[in-house]
């Protein structure tokens, strides 16, 4: 998709349709002029369009003018960025179904032009996304989008395009079947990031370095397991460490899952997908930040040589863990990745993302992720970024009681603490591998892909949602020095 800044005479731009949002009782000079040129007053009573939220109106173009699609934006005072995303993404989806390939968007004019151009640019890309590479018949895509503004917003469009591409990369990696979205595929994608130094560790390295968690989980994998360490050094400051769980397919291992919904376990790599998306975005945008991204990647499969309940593993930092369930594998690979990153890069902050527990889904549903921390200041910064991108989070407790729950009789800790507080005991497990560095854990099991109770939005297509990439980018952008 091509996205560009447009100004001047709308008729001369050659777009098939003009998309314009209108507030109640307030119309700018630009919008009033457009409405007048379409003789809107003679249609308004028939169309019963009063600019209320969710209202739409379509007027056919005449005399070389593009078609006009109006969307009601309601009360300007109450209007916010997420309302803009929802209204415009639904409209773009409808226009796409009309089989039109080019749209000129008139921004809402609620906030500054640069911000709205940025938002609408990535929104157009995310809305246009479909995971259709394996369909023999593909729907028509929108090929060209213009953002209309009297001021030059080309830089904002460029940045928004990067974020849209990054979000769609995250979706793509999550949506890929495990036979294609392998650790090797992730390595190939990461190797193409300009300005990012890439180190790749394999099973021999896991054994040599004492990474007992990822070594055990990957033991019966058919695809070669890898841990990617990506470093982007846009600043001389200490790095921010971001770690994403990358189980490319989770059968549960010896503690095997039931067949119901098992096809969705390709989405267990969405944490790693978000980290790759974020690394793509920050490197393309040239942020003045220092970031290390780590993704432990492997399948979790049963087999004659698979790790088993009752096994005791020694992790990179020397902590031992007793295996209660091989279906609690994500925390095991994260443990090694976190401790490796902390001990080798001395980060100023640590963030991990993982589709970790069904307990978090039970607690918070499919539209809110869980956040746990050992540092309330860092947590608040992440929550502030979450409010900006509307990737919702809700704090969950992480006190000493949960450490008691995962104490083992035969090792330092055990990898599950029972059904009660399952999300929190998983977070407590991970806290043993961050060496008291400021750290937040994001449990995205309910939000990483569309599920039964996911609130559908135009920019959230079926399958992987891209959750986490915009959140990480927003946090890192706010951390620039």
Residue, then its C-alpha position, 0 to 999 in steps of 0.5 A: x500500500x502507498x500512503x502519501x500526503x495530499x493537499x490542494x484541489x481534491x478533484x485533481x488527485x484521482x482517488x476513487x473515494x473521499x473518506x471524511x469524518x464529521x463532528x456534531x455541530x462543528x464543521x471546519x472550513x475545509x469540510x464545509x467547502x467539501x460538503x457544499x461542493x457535493x450539495x450535501x444540504x439537499x441530501x442531508x434530510x434524505x440521508x438523515x445524517x446528523x454526524x452522530x457516532x456510528x452514522x454513515x452516508x454515501x454520496x456518488x461522485x459527479x463530474x470527475x469528483x470522487x465518491x464521498x463516504x461520510x462517518x459521524x464522529x459524535x461530540x468533538x469534546x468526547x472524541x479520542x484517538x481510539x474512537x478515531x481508530x475504530x470509526x475510520x478502520x470500520x469505514x476503510x473496511x467497508x470501502x474495501x468491500x466496495x472494491x475500491x482501491x484508493x482512498x483520500x482521507x480527510x482527518x478528524x481535525x480534533x488534535x494536531x495534523x501531524x499526530x492524526x496523519x501518523x495514526x491514520x497511516x498505520x491504521x490504514x495498513x493494519x486495516x488493510x491487512x489480511x492473512x490470505x497468502x494460502x487462499x487461492x482467491x484473495x479479496x481486493x486490497x486498497x492500494x493507495x491512501x492519501x492523507x489530506x492536510x494543508x500542512x506538510x505531514x509527510x514525516x508523520x506519514x512515514x513514521x506511521x507507515x513504519x508502525x503499520x508495517x511493524x504491526x503487520x509483520x507481528x501479525x504475520x509471524x503470529x499467523x504463520x503455521x508452525x511448519x513455516x513460522x519456525x525458529x529458522x524463519x524468525x532468524x531469517x526475518x531478523x537477519x534482514x533488520x538494518x542496524x540491528x546486530x544479530x546473534x543466534x544460539x542453538x542447542x549446542x549453545x544451550x548446553x554449553x551455557x547451562x540454559x537448562x530451560x530452553x534445552x529441555x523444552x527443545x529436546x524433542x522438537x523437530x525444528x532446530x531451536x534457536x535463541x535470537x539476541x538482537x541489539x539496536x544501539x541508537x544510544x549510549x545509554x544502558x539498554x532496555x531489554x525486551x524478551x518475547x516467548x516464542x513457542x512456535x507450536x505448543x502441544x503441551x509436551x508429555x503433559x499433552x493438551x486436548x485436541x480442542x483448540x490445539x490449532x491455535x497453539x501456533x499463536x504461542x509465538x506471539x510474544x516473540x513476534x511482537x519483539x521482532x515487530x518492535x525491533x523492526x520499528x525502532x530500527x527503521x524509525x532510527x529511535x535514539x534508544x539502546x534496545x536488546x531484544x531476545x526471543x527463545x524459539x522452539x516447539x514443545x512436543x512429546x517424544x521419547x527424549x522429551x523432558x518429563x514431570x519430575x525432572x529438575x532443570x538448572x537455568x542460566x543463572x543457576x536457579x533450579x526448577x522442578x517440572x510439575x507440568x511440561x505444559x508450563x514450558x513458556x516460563x522455562x524458556x523465558x527464564x534462560x532468556x531473561x537471565x542471559x539478557x540481564x547478566x550480559x547486557x546490564x539493562x536499565x529496564x526489562x520487559x517480557x511479553x508472553x502468551x503465558x497462562x489461561x488463568x490470565x484469560x479467565x481473570x481479564x478476558x480477551x481484551x485486556x492483558x495482565x501486567x506484573x512488576x517489581x517496580x511501580x515506576x516502570x509499570x506506570x510508564x508502560x501503563x501510560x504507553x498502553x493508554x496511548x495505543x489502547x492495548x489495554x493492561x491491568x495490574x496483577x499482584x506479585x507479592x511473596x505469597x506467590x513465591x511460597x506457592x512455587x517453592x519445591x521440596x527438591x529444587x529451588x522452585x517448581x514450574x507451576x503452583x496449582x490452579x489458584x493464582x496461576x497468572x501470578x505464580x507464573x509471574x513469580x517464577x519469572x521474577x527469579x531470573x531478573x536479578x532485581x532489575x526494574x522489570x514488568x511481565x506482560x501476560x498477553x494470552x488473552x489479547x495476542x489473537x482473536x478469540x471468542x470474546x475479542x471485541x472486533x475492531x476494523x484494524x484487528x483482523x481475524x487471527x493474530x492481533x499484533x498486540x504489543x508492538x505499538x505498545x513497545x514502540x510507544x514506550x521506547x519512543x517516550x524513553x528517547x534520550 
